[in-house]
């Protein structure tokens, strides 16, 4: 066995153990509240996130380091953008905070995020860029104050289709409230 083979299961087990301790440990959650965590490996994230967006009823709040679209309907990040636009048409409030790189328009992250921001705004989605003083490296979304998508997935075709990525979906209104407070603090 090579080191990579041993590393992936160990990392996965550590992540699951950490999340279980975090969710079940002391904090703002009461022991009687039901919590559900789903591990989303690689392309599973795209399917789960699309279901979450398609079922959203009131609000989707997100913060992503990179949201890269290219205008092609087969591109998974463009499909996410289209689903967010449909959510707005259903009356869902959709807002996102994106990284603004300190490299200015020469930064590939900044250029991609600005291009996508223009497309998102055309669909009625509120887009805010973070402060130049910090790097916002989050990849998080809160749907309807209940579901948290959190992990390594950026909203790029590569991350959603090809890369080895690991994220979770947590069904917990109290944790969603905390995550939402954090996301909101990024736009200040």
Backbone as JSON Lines, residues from 0, in Angstrom:
{"i":0,"aa":"X","n":[0.85,-1.19,0.0],"ca":[0.0,0.0,0.0],"c":[0.88,1.23,0.0]}
{"i":1,"aa":"X","n":[0.41,2.26,-0.71],"ca":[1.17,3.51,-0.69],"c":[0.61,4.44,0.38]}
{"i":2,"aa":"X","n":[1.32,5.51,0.66],"ca":[0.89,6.46,1.69],"c":[-0.45,7.09,1.4]}
{"i":3,"aa":"X","n":[-0.74,7.32,0.13],"ca":[-2.01,7.94,-0.24],"c":[-3.19,7.03,0.12]}
{"i":4,"aa":"X","n":[-3.03,5.73,-0.09],"ca":[-4.09,4.79,0.23],"c":[-4.39,4.8,1.72]}
{"i":5,"aa":"X","n":[-3.35,4.88,2.54],"ca":[-3.54,4.89,3.99],"c":[-4.07,6.23,4.48]}
{"i":6,"aa":"X","n":[-3.68,7.31,3.83],"ca":[-4.04,8.65,4.27],"c":[-5.53,8.92,4.12]}
{"i":7,"aa":"X","n":[-6.12,8.55,3.01],"ca":[-7.53,8.87,2.75],"c":[-8.46,8.28,3.8]}
{"i":8,"aa":"X","n":[-8.37,6.98,4.11],"ca":[-9.26,6.45,5.15],"c":[-9.01,7.08,6.52]}
{"i":9,"aa":"X","n":[-7.74,7.35,6.84],"ca":[-7.43,7.96,8.13],"c":[-8.01,9.37,8.21]}
{"i":10,"aa":"X","n":[-7.85,10.14,7.15],"ca":[-8.41,11.49,7.12],"c":[-9.93,11.44,7.24]}
{"i":11,"aa":"X","n":[-10.52,10.55,6.5],"ca":[-11.98,10.41,6.5],"c":[-12.48,10.05,7.9]}
{"i":12,"aa":"X","n":[-11.83,9.09,8.53],"ca":[-12.24,8.69,9.88],"c":[-12.07,9.84,10.87]}
{"i":13,"aa":"X","n":[-10.96,10.57,10.74],"ca":[-10.72,11.71,11.64],"c":[-11.77,12.79,11.45]}
{"i":14,"aa":"X","n":[-12.13,13.06,10.19],"ca":[-13.15,14.07,9.92],"c":[-14.5,13.65,10.49]}
{"i":15,"aa":"X","n":[-14.87,12.42,10.26],"ca":[-16.17,11.94,10.79],"c":[-16.17,12.0,12.31]}
{"i":16,"aa":"X","n":[-15.1,11.52,12.94],"ca":[-15.01,11.54,14.39],"c":[-15.09,12.97,14.93]}
{"i":17,"aa":"X","n":[-14.37,13.89,14.31],"ca":[-14.39,15.3,14.72],"c":[-15.78,15.89,14.6]}
{"i":18,"aa":"X","n":[-16.44,15.63,13.49],"ca":[-17.79,16.16,13.31],"c":[-18.78,15.59,14.31]}
{"i":19,"aa":"X","n":[-18.67,14.3,14.58],"ca":[-19.57,13.69,15.56],"c":[-19.35,14.31,16.93]}
{"i":20,"aa":"X","n":[-18.08,14.46,17.34],"ca":[-17.8,15.09,18.63],"c":[-18.3,16.52,18.67]}
{"i":21,"aa":"X","n":[-18.07,17.26,17.59],"ca":[-18.48,18.66,17.54],"c":[-19.99,18.8,17.65]}
{"i":22,"aa":"X","n":[-20.72,17.97,16.91],"ca":[-22.17,18.08,16.91],"c":[-22.77,17.51,18.19]}
{"i":23,"aa":"X","n":[-22.19,16.44,18.72],"ca":[-22.8,15.82,19.89],"c":[-22.24,16.34,21.2]}
{"i":24,"aa":"X","n":[-21.17,17.1,21.13],"ca":[-20.54,17.6,22.34],"c":[-21.26,18.79,22.94]}
{"i":25,"aa":"X","n":[-20.68,19.37,23.98],"ca":[-21.3,20.54,24.6],"c":[-21.33,21.7,23.64]}
{"i":26,"aa":"X","n":[-22.27,22.54,23.8],"ca":[-22.41,23.69,22.92],"c":[-23.84,24.16,22.91]}
{"i":27,"aa":"X","n":[-24.23,24.75,21.82],"ca":[-25.56,25.33,21.75],"c":[-26.65,24.29,21.5]}
{"i":28,"aa":"X","n":[-26.29,23.04,21.21],"ca":[-27.3,22.03,20.93],"c":[-27.68,21.28,22.19]}
{"i":29,"aa":"X","n":[-28.94,21.01,22.33],"ca":[-29.41,20.16,23.41],"c":[-29.3,18.71,22.97]}
{"i":30,"aa":"X","n":[-29.1,17.83,23.9],"ca":[-28.92,16.41,23.58],"c":[-30.14,15.81,22.89]}
{"i":31,"aa":"X","n":[-31.32,16.34,23.15],"ca":[-32.53,15.75,22.6],"c":[-32.79,16.15,21.15]}
{"i":32,"aa":"X","n":[-32.07,17.15,20.64],"ca":[-32.3,17.58,19.27],"c":[-31.68,16.59,18.3]}
{"i":33,"aa":"X","n":[-32.44,16.26,17.26],"ca":[-31.92,15.34,16.26],"c":[-31.02,16.09,15.29]}
{"i":34,"aa":"X","n":[-29.87,15.49,15.02],"ca":[-28.93,16.03,14.05],"c":[-28.6,14.94,13.07]}
{"i":35,"aa":"X","n":[-28.38,15.32,11.84],"ca":[-28.02,14.34,10.83],"c":[-26.88,14.9,10.0]}
{"i":36,"aa":"X","n":[-25.84,14.09,9.85],"ca":[-24.68,14.5,9.06],"c":[-24.5,13.51,7.93]}
{"i":37,"aa":"X","n":[-24.35,14.03,6.72],"ca":[-24.1,13.2,5.56],"c":[-22.74,13.57,4.98]}
{"i":38,"aa":"X","n":[-21.86,12.59,4.86],"ca":[-20.57,12.8,4.25],"c":[-20.75,12.8,2.73]}
{"i":39,"aa":"X","n":[-20.22,13.81,2.07],"ca":[-20.37,13.96,0.62],"c":[-19.01,13.89,-0.04]}
{"i":40,"aa":"X","n":[-18.73,12.75,-0.63],"ca":[-17.46,12.53,-1.29],"c":[-17.56,12.94,-2.75]}
{"i":41,"aa":"X","n":[-16.56,13.66,-3.19],"ca":[-16.37,13.97,-4.61],"c":[-17.68,14.49,-5.24]}
{"i":42,"aa":"X","n":[-18.18,13.84,-6.29],"ca":[-19.36,14.29,-7.02],"c":[-20.67,14.18,-6.27]}
{"i":43,"aa":"X","n":[-20.69,13.48,-5.13],"ca":[-21.92,13.38,-4.33],"c":[-22.37,14.77,-3.87]}
{"i":44,"aa":"X","n":[-21.41,15.64,-3.64],"ca":[-21.73,17.0,-3.19],"c":[-22.64,17.71,-4.2]}
{"i":45,"aa":"X","n":[-22.28,17.62,-5.47],"ca":[-23.05,18.3,-6.51],"c":[-24.51,17.85,-6.48]}
{"i":46,"aa":"X","n":[-24.73,16.55,-6.44],"ca":[-26.1,16.03,-6.44],"c":[-26.88,16.5,-5.2]}
{"i":47,"aa":"X","n":[-26.25,16.39,-4.04],"ca":[-26.91,16.79,-2.79],"c":[-27.16,18.29,-2.75]}
{"i":48,"aa":"X","n":[-26.19,19.08,-3.17],"ca":[-26.35,20.53,-3.16],"c":[-27.45,20.97,-4.12]}
{"i":49,"aa":"X","n":[-27.5,20.36,-5.3],"ca":[-28.56,20.69,-6.26],"c":[-29.94,20.34,-5.68]}
{"i":50,"aa":"X","n":[-30.06,19.19,-5.02],"ca":[-31.35,18.84,-4.38],"c":[-31.71,19.89,-3.33]}
{"i":51,"aa":"X","n":[-30.73,20.3,-2.54],"ca":[-30.98,21.31,-1.51],"c":[-31.45,22.63,-2.1]}
{"i":52,"aa":"X","n":[-30.79,23.08,-3.15],"ca":[-31.18,24.34,-3.81],"c":[-32.56,24.2,-4.42]}
{"i":53,"aa":"X","n":[-32.82,23.07,-5.09],"ca":[-34.11,22.87,-5.75],"c":[-35.27,22.81,-4.76]}
{"i":54,"aa":"X","n":[-35.0,22.36,-3.52],"ca":[-36.06,22.26,-2.5],"c":[-36.14,23.49,-1.6]}
{"i":55,"aa":"X","n":[-35.23,24.42,-1.74],"ca":[-35.2,25.6,-0.87],"c":[-36.52,26.36,-0.95]}
{"i":56,"aa":"X","n":[-36.98,26.82,0.2],"ca":[-38.26,27.53,0.27],"c":[-38.13,29.0,0.64]}
{"i":57,"aa":"X","n":[-37.12,29.36,1.44],"ca":[-37.07,30.75,1.9],"c":[-35.73,31.45,1.66]}
{"i":58,"aa":"X","n":[-34.6,30.79,1.99],"ca":[-33.33,31.5,1.89],"c":[-32.16,30.55,1.64]}
{"i":59,"aa":"X","n":[-31.24,31.03,0.81],"ca":[-29.96,30.35,0.6],"c":[-28.89,31.42,0.82]}
{"i":60,"aa":"X","n":[-28.04,31.19,1.82],"ca":[-26.93,32.1,2.11],"c":[-25.64,31.32,1.94]}
{"i":61,"aa":"X","n":[-24.69,31.9,1.21],"ca":[-23.48,31.16,0.87],"c":[-22.25,32.04,0.98]}
{"i":62,"aa":"X","n":[-21.11,31.39,1.17],"ca":[-19.81,32.05,1.08],"c":[-18.86,31.05,0.44]}
{"i":63,"aa":"X","n":[-18.26,31.47,-0.67],"ca":[-17.33,30.59,-1.38],"c":[-16.09,31.36,-1.79]}
{"i":64,"aa":"X","n":[-14.97,30.68,-1.7],"ca":[-13.7,31.23,-2.16],"c":[-13.75,31.43,-3.68]}
{"i":65,"aa":"X","n":[-14.28,30.45,-4.39],"ca":[-14.3,30.51,-5.85],"c":[-15.59,29.95,-6.41]}
{"i":66,"aa":"X","n":[-16.24,30.75,-7.25],"ca":[-17.44,30.33,-7.99],"c":[-17.14,30.67,-9.44]}
{"i":67,"aa":"X","n":[-16.78,29.65,-10.2],"ca":[-16.31,29.85,-11.57],"c":[-17.3,29.28,-12.57]}
{"i":68,"aa":"X","n":[-17.93,30.16,-13.32],"ca":[-18.84,29.74,-14.38],"c":[-18.23,30.1,-15.73]}
{"i":69,"aa":"X","n":[-18.75,29.48,-16.78],"ca":[-18.23,29.8,-18.11],"c":[-19.33,29.99,-19.16]}
{"i":70,"aa":"X","n":[-20.58,29.92,-18.75],"ca":[-21.67,30.15,-19.69],"c":[-22.15,28.91,-20.42]}
{"i":71,"aa":"X","n":[-21.61,27.74,-20.1],"ca":[-22.03,26.5,-20.76],"c":[-22.98,25.72,-19.85]}
{"i":72,"aa":"X","n":[-24.11,25.32,-20.38],"ca":[-25.13,24.66,-19.57],"c":[-24.71,23.29,-19.05]}
{"i":73,"aa":"X","n":[-23.69,22.68,-19.63],"ca":[-23.22,21.39,-19.14],"c":[-22.21,21.52,-18.01]}
{"i":74,"aa":"X","n":[-21.69,22.7,-17.8],"ca":[-20.74,22.97,-16.72],"c":[-21.49,22.89,-15.39]}
{"i":75,"aa":"X","n":[-20.99,22.1,-14.46],"ca":[-21.72,21.91,-13.2],"c":[-21.89,23.2,-12.4]}
{"i":76,"aa":"X","n":[-20.9,24.06,-12.39],"ca":[-21.07,25.31,-11.64],"c":[-22.09,26.21,-12.34]}
{"i":77,"aa":"X","n":[-22.19,26.16,-13.65],"ca":[-23.25,26.9,-14.35],"c":[-24.62,26.3,-14.03]}
{"i":78,"aa":"X","n":[-24.67,25.0,-13.84],"ca":[-25.94,24.35,-13.46],"c":[-26.35,24.78,-12.06]}
{"i":79,"aa":"X","n":[-25.37,24.94,-11.15],"ca":[-25.67,25.46,-9.81],"c":[-26.22,26.87,-9.93]}
{"i":80,"aa":"X","n":[-25.58,27.7,-10.75],"ca":[-26.04,29.07,-10.94],"c":[-27.47,29.09,-11.49]}
{"i":81,"aa":"X","n":[-27.77,28.25,-12.44],"ca":[-29.13,28.18,-13.0],"c":[-30.14,27.76,-11.93]}
{"i":82,"aa":"X","n":[-29.77,26.8,-11.09],"ca":[-30.66,26.36,-10.01],"c":[-30.89,27.49,-9.01]}
{"i":83,"aa":"X","n":[-29.85,28.25,-8.72],"ca":[-30.01,29.4,-7.81],"c":[-30.95,30.43,-8.43]}
{"i":84,"aa":"X","n":[-30.84,30.65,-9.74],"ca":[-31.75,31.56,-10.44],"c":[-33.19,31.08,-10.37]}
{"i":85,"aa":"X","n":[-33.4,29.78,-10.53],"ca":[-34.76,29.23,-10.42],"c":[-35.3,29.41,-9.0]}
{"i":86,"aa":"X","n":[-34.41,29.28,-8.01],"ca":[-34.83,29.49,-6.62],"c":[-35.32,30.92,-6.43]}
{"i":87,"aa":"X","n":[-34.6,31.88,-6.99],"ca":[-35.02,33.29,-6.9],"c":[-36.4,33.45,-7.55]}
{"i":88,"aa":"X","n":[-36.61,32.82,-8.68],"ca":[-37.91,32.9,-9.36],"c":[-39.03,32.33,-8.5]}
{"i":89,"aa":"X","n":[-38.72,31.36,-7.63],"ca":[-39.71,30.78,-6.71],"c":[-39.93,31.66,-5.49]}
{"i":90,"aa":"X","n":[-39.16,32.73,-5.36],"ca":[-39.3,33.62,-4.21],"c":[-38.29,33.38,-3.11]}
{"i":91,"aa":"X","n":[-37.28,32.55,-3.36],"ca":[-36.24,32.29,-2.37],"c":[-35.23,33.44,-2.41]}
{"i":92,"aa":"X","n":[-34.85,33.92,-1.25],"ca":[-33.8,34.96,-1.16],"c":[-32.46,34.25,-1.26]}
{"i":93,"aa":"X","n":[-31.65,34.63,-2.25],"ca":[-30.35,34.0,-2.46],"c":[-29.28,35.08,-2.39]}
{"i":94,"aa":"X","n":[-28.26,34.82,-1.56],"ca":[-27.17,35.76,-1.42],"c":[-25.87,35.0,-1.24]}
{"i":95,"aa":"X","n":[-24.8,35.61,-1.73],"ca":[-23.5,34.95,-1.67],"c":[-22.4,35.97,-1.41]}
{"i":96,"aa":"X","n":[-21.43,35.56,-0.62],"ca":[-20.23,36.35,-0.38],"c":[-19.08,35.62,-1.08]}
{"i":97,"aa":"X","n":[-18.36,36.36,-1.91],"ca":[-17.25,35.79,-2.67],"c":[-15.94,36.45,-2.29]}
{"i":98,"aa":"X","n":[-14.87,35.71,-2.47],"ca":[-13.52,36.22,-2.24],"c":[-13.17,37.27,-3.28]}
{"i":99,"aa":"X","n":[-12.57,38.34,-2.8],"ca":[-12.0,39.36,-3.68],"c":[-10.5,39.31,-3.44]}
{"i":100,"aa":"X","n":[-9.78,38.82,-4.42],"ca":[-8.34,38.66,-4.25],"c":[-7.62,39.98,-4.2]}
{"i":101,"aa":"X","n":[-6.54,40.03,-3.43],"ca":[-5.77,41.27,-3.33],"c":[-4.86,41.47,-4.54]}
{"i":102,"aa":"X","n":[-4.86,40.52,-5.46],"ca":[-4.09,40.67,-6.69],"c":[-4.83,41.47,-7.74]}
{"i":103,"aa":"X","n":[-6.0,41.98,-7.38],"ca":[-6.78,42.78,-8.31],"c":[-7.31,41.95,-9.46]}
{"i":104,"aa":"X","n":[-7.58,42.61,-10.55],"ca":[-8.17,41.92,-11.69],"c":[-7.2,40.94,-12.34]}
{"i":105,"aa":"X","n":[-5.92,41.0,-11.99],"ca":[-4.95,40.04,-12.5],"c":[-5.08,38.68,-11.82]}
{"i":106,"aa":"X","n":[-5.73,38.65,-10.66],"ca":[-5.91,37.41,-9.93],"c":[-6.95,36.54,-10.65]}
{"i":107,"aa":"X","n":[-6.61,35.27,-10.95],"ca":[-7.6,34.4,-11.59],"c":[-8.85,34.18,-10.73]}
{"i":108,"aa":"X","n":[-8.68,34.1,-9.41],"ca":[-9.83,33.94,-8.52],"c":[-10.72,35.16,-8.61]}
{"i":109,"aa":"X","n":[-10.13,36.35,-8.52],"ca":[-10.9,37.59,-8.59],"c":[-11.62,37.72,-9.93]}
{"i":110,"aa":"X","n":[-10.93,37.44,-11.01],"ca":[-11.53,37.54,-12.34],"c":[-12.7,36.59,-12.49]}
{"i":111,"aa":"X","n":[-12.53,35.34,-12.06],"ca":[-13.62,34.36,-12.15],"c":[-14.8,34.76,-11.29]}
{"i":112,"aa":"X","n":[-14.52,35.19,-10.05],"ca":[-15.61,35.58,-9.16],"c":[-16.37,36.8,-9.69]}
{"i":113,"aa":"X","n":[-15.67,37.78,-10.26],"ca":[-16.34,38.97,-10.8],"c":[-17.2,38.6,-12.01]}
{"i":114,"aa":"X","n":[-16.69,37.74,-12.87],"ca":[-17.46,37.3,-14.04],"c":[-18.73,36.56,-13.6]}
{"i":115,"aa":"X","n":[-18.58,35.66,-12.63],"ca":[-19.74,34.93,-12.12],"c":[-20.69,35.86,-11.38]}
{"i":116,"aa":"X","n":[-20.16,36.83,-10.64],"ca":[-21.0,37.78,-9.91],"c":[-21.93,38.52,-10.87]}
{"i":117,"aa":"X","n":[-21.42,38.92,-12.01],"ca":[-22.25,39.61,-12.99],"c":[-23.39,38.7,-13.46]}
{"i":118,"aa":"X","n":[-23.08,37.43,-13.71],"ca":[-24.12,36.48,-14.14],"c":[-25.14,36.25,-13.03]}
{"i":119,"aa":"X","n":[-24.66,36.13,-11.79],"ca":[-25.57,35.91,-10.66],"c":[-26.5,37.1,-10.47]}
{"i":120,"aa":"X","n":[-25.96,38.3,-10.55],"ca":[-26.78,39.5,-10.37],"c":[-27.86,39.6,-11.44]}
{"i":121,"aa":"X","n":[-27.57,39.16,-12.65],"ca":[-28.58,39.14,-13.72],"c":[-29.76,38.25,-13.34]}
{"i":122,"aa":"X","n":[-29.53,37.28,-12.48],"ca":[-30.57,36.35,-12.05],"c":[-31.25,36.8,-10.76]}
{"i":123,"aa":"X","n":[-30.88,37.98,-10.27],"ca":[-31.51,38.51,-9.06],"c":[-30.87,38.04,-7.77]}
{"i":124,"aa":"X","n":[-29.67,37.52,-7.85],"ca":[-28.96,37.03,-6.67],"c":[-28.08,38.14,-6.11]}
{"i":125,"aa":"X","n":[-28.13,38.33,-4.82],"ca":[-27.31,39.33,-4.15],"c":[-25.89,38.81,-4.02]}
{"i":126,"aa":"X","n":[-24.93,39.58,-4.5],"ca":[-23.52,39.2,-4.43],"c":[-22.76,40.28,-3.68]}
{"i":127,"aa":"X","n":[-21.97,39.86,-2.7],"ca":[-21.12,40.76,-1.93],"c":[-19.7,40.2,-2.01]}
{"i":128,"aa":"X","n":[-18.73,41.08,-2.13],"ca":[-17.34,40.66,-2.08],"c":[-16.78,40.94,-0.7]}
{"i":129,"aa":"X","n":[-15.88,40.09,-0.26],"ca":[-15.29,40.27,1.06],"c":[-14.32,41.44,1.06]}
{"i":130,"aa":"X","n":[-13.78,41.72,2.21],"ca":[-12.81,42.79,2.39],"c":[-11.47,42.4,1.78]}
{"i":131,"aa":"X","n":[-10.77,43.37,1.26],"ca":[-9.42,43.12,0.75],"c":[-8.44,42.79,1.88]}
{"i":132,"aa":"X","n":[-8.81,43.1,3.11],"ca":[-7.93,42.87,4.25],"c":[-7.81,41.4,4.65]}
{"i":133,"aa":"X","n":[-8.74,40.57,4.18],"ca":[-8.74,39.15,4.56],"c":[-8.96,38.28,3.33]}
{"i":134,"aa":"X","n":[-8.6,37.04,3.45],"ca":[-8.92,36.04,2.44],"c":[-10.06,35.21,2.98]}
{"i":135,"aa":"X","n":[-11.15,35.19,2.27],"ca":[-12.3,34.39,2.66],"c":[-12.2,33.07,1.92]}
{"i":136,"aa":"X","n":[-11.78,32.04,2.62],"ca":[-11.54,30.75,2.0],"c":[-12.67,29.75,2.28]}
{"i":137,"aa":"X","n":[-13.78,30.23,2.79],"ca":[-14.89,29.35,3.15],"c":[-15.54,28.75,1.91]}
{"i":138,"aa":"X","n":[-16.14,27.61,2.14],"ca":[-16.97,26.94,1.14],"c":[-18.18,26.46,1.92]}
{"i":139,"aa":"X","n":[-19.15,27.35,2.1],"ca":[-20.27,27.04,2.98],"c":[-21.57,27.6,2.42]}
{"i":140,"aa":"X","n":[-22.64,26.86,2.67],"ca":[-23.98,27.32,2.3],"c":[-24.95,26.89,3.39]}
{"i":141,"aa":"X","n":[-25.92,27.76,3.67],"ca":[-26.99,27.44,4.61],"c":[-28.3,27.59,3.85]}
{"i":142,"aa":"X","n":[-29.09,26.54,3.87],"ca":[-30.36,26.53,3.14],"c":[-31.51,26.44,4.14]}
{"i":143,"aa":"X","n":[-32.42,27.41,4.03],"ca":[-33.64,27.47,4.85],"c":[-33.37,27.39,6.34]}
{"i":144,"aa":"X","n":[-32.23,27.93,6.78],"ca":[-31.93,27.96,8.2],"c":[-31.86,26.59,8.84]}
{"i":145,"aa":"X","n":[-31.57,25.56,8.01],"ca":[-31.57,24.2,8.53],"c":[-30.4,23.36,8.03]}
{"i":146,"aa":"X","n":[-30.13,23.43,6.75],"ca":[-29.12,22.57,6.13],"c":[-27.84,23.35,5.89]}
{"i":147,"aa":"X","n":[-26.72,22.79,6.35],"ca":[-25.42,23.41,6.16],"c":[-24.61,22.51,5.23]}
{"i":148,"aa":"X","n":[-24.11,23.08,4.15],"ca":[-23.16,22.39,3.28],"c":[-21.8,23.02,3.57]}
{"i":149,"aa":"X","n":[-20.84,22.21,3.96],"ca":[-19.57,22.73,4.43],"c":[-18.46,21.74,4.08]}
{"i":150,"aa":"X","n":[-17.37,22.25,3.53],"ca":[-16.27,21.35,3.22],"c":[-15.27,21.94,2.27]}
{"i":151,"aa":"X","n":[-14.73,21.1,1.41],"ca":[-13.65,21.53,0.52],"c":[-14.11,21.96,-0.86]}
{"i":152,"aa":"X","n":[-15.35,21.7,-1.22],"ca":[-15.83,21.99,-2.57],"c":[-16.0,23.49,-2.84]}
{"i":153,"aa":"X","n":[-15.26,24.0,-3.81],"ca":[-15.58,25.3,-4.4],"c":[-16.67,25.06,-5.43]}
{"i":154,"aa":"X","n":[-17.25,26.13,-5.93],"ca":[-18.25,26.0,-7.0],"c":[-17.56,26.17,-8.34]}
{"i":155,"aa":"X","n":[-16.83,25.14,-8.73],"ca":[-16.17,25.09,-10.03],"c":[-16.5,23.75,-10.65]}
{"i":156,"aa":"X","n":[-16.44,23.66,-11.95],"ca":[-16.71,22.39,-12.61],"c":[-15.73,21.33,-12.14]}
{"i":157,"aa":"X","n":[-14.47,21.71,-11.97],"ca":[-13.45,20.75,-11.52],"c":[-13.79,20.19,-10.15]}
{"i":158,"aa":"X","n":[-14.13,21.06,-9.2],"ca":[-14.43,20.61,-7.84],"c":[-15.7,19.77,-7.8]}
{"i":159,"aa":"X","n":[-16.67,20.13,-8.61],"ca":[-17.97,19.45,-8.59],"c":[-18.01,18.17,-9.42]}
{"i":160,"aa":"X","n":[-17.01,17.98,-10.28],"ca":[-17.05,16.82,-11.18],"c":[-15.79,15.94,-11.15]}
{"i":161,"aa":"X","n":[-14.62,16.55,-11.08],"ca":[-13.39,15.79,-11.27],"c":[-12.52,15.62,-10.03]}
{"i":162,"aa":"X","n":[-12.43,16.64,-9.22],"ca":[-11.49,16.63,-8.08],"c":[-11.88,15.62,-7.02]}
{"i":163,"aa":"X","n":[-10.9,15.26,-6.19],"ca":[-11.17,14.52,-4.97],"c":[-11.47,15.58,-3.91]}
{"i":164,"aa":"X","n":[-12.7,15.63,-3.47],"ca":[-13.16,16.64,-2.51],"c":[-13.96,15.92,-1.42]}
{"i":165,"aa":"X","n":[-14.07,16.55,-0.26],"ca":[-14.83,15.98,0.84],"c":[-15.57,17.09,1.58]}
{"i":166,"aa":"X","n":[-16.87,16.95,1.67],"ca":[-17.7,17.93,2.36],"c":[-18.77,17.19,3.16]}
{"i":167,"aa":"X","n":[-19.55,17.94,3.91],"ca":[-20.65,17.36,4.67],"c":[-21.9,18.21,4.48]}
{"i":168,"aa":"X","n":[-23.04,17.56,4.67],"ca":[-24.31,18.27,4.8],"c":[-24.8,17.95,6.2]}
{"i":169,"aa":"X","n":[-25.06,18.99,6.96],"ca":[-25.51,18.84,8.34],"c":[-26.93,19.38,8.43]}
{"i":170,"aa":"X","n":[-27.84,18.57,8.92],"ca":[-29.22,18.97,9.13],"c":[-29.36,19.34,10.6]}
{"i":171,"aa":"X","n":[-29.26,20.63,10.91],"ca":[-29.34,21.08,12.29],"c":[-29.68,22.58,12.32]}
{"i":172,"aa":"X","n":[-30.91,22.93,12.64],"ca":[-31.26,24.35,12.71],"c":[-30.38,25.17,13.66]}
{"i":173,"aa":"X","n":[-30.03,24.67,14.86],"ca":[-29.17,25.49,15.73],"c":[-27.78,25.74,15.12]}
{"i":174,"aa":"X","n":[-27.17,24.71,14.54],"ca":[-25.87,24.91,13.91],"c":[-26.0,25.78,12.67]}
{"i":175,"aa":"X","n":[-27.1,25.63,11.94],"ca":[-27.33,26.47,10.76],"c":[-27.4,27.94,11.17]}
{"i":176,"aa":"X","n":[-28.02,28.21,12.31],"ca":[-28.1,29.58,12.81],"c":[-26.71,30.14,13.1]}
{"i":177,"aa":"X","n":[-25.86,29.32,13.71],"ca":[-24.48,29.75,13.98],"c":[-23.7,29.96,12.69]}
{"i":178,"aa":"X","n":[-23.86,29.04,11.74],"ca":[-23.16,29.16,10.46],"c":[-23.63,30.4,9.71]}
{"i":179,"aa":"X","n":[-24.91,30.68,9.78],"ca":[-25.47,31.86,9.12],"c":[-24.9,33.14,9.73]}
{"i":180,"aa":"X","n":[-24.76,33.17,11.06],"ca":[-24.15,34.33,11.71],"c":[-22.72,34.53,11.21]}
{"i":181,"aa":"X","n":[-22.0,33.43,11.06],"ca":[-20.63,33.53,10.59],"c":[-20.59,34.04,9.15]}
{"i":182,"aa":"X","n":[-21.41,33.47,8.29],"ca":[-21.46,33.91,6.89],"c":[-21.79,35.4,6.82]}
{"i":183,"aa":"X","n":[-22.78,35.82,7.6],"ca":[-23.17,37.24,7.59],"c":[-22.02,38.13,8.06]}
{"i":184,"aa":"X","n":[-21.19,37.64,8.97],"ca":[-20.08,38.46,9.47],"c":[-19.02,38.68,8.4]}
{"i":185,"aa":"X","n":[-18.96,37.85,7.39],"ca":[-17.95,37.97,6.34],"c":[-18.21,39.15,5.42]}
{"i":186,"aa":"X","n":[-19.46,39.57,5.33],"ca":[-19.8,40.68,4.45],"c":[-19.71,42.04,5.12]}
{"i":187,"aa":"X","n":[-19.29,42.06,6.35],"ca":[-19.23,43.32,7.1],"c":[-17.92,44.03,6.89]}
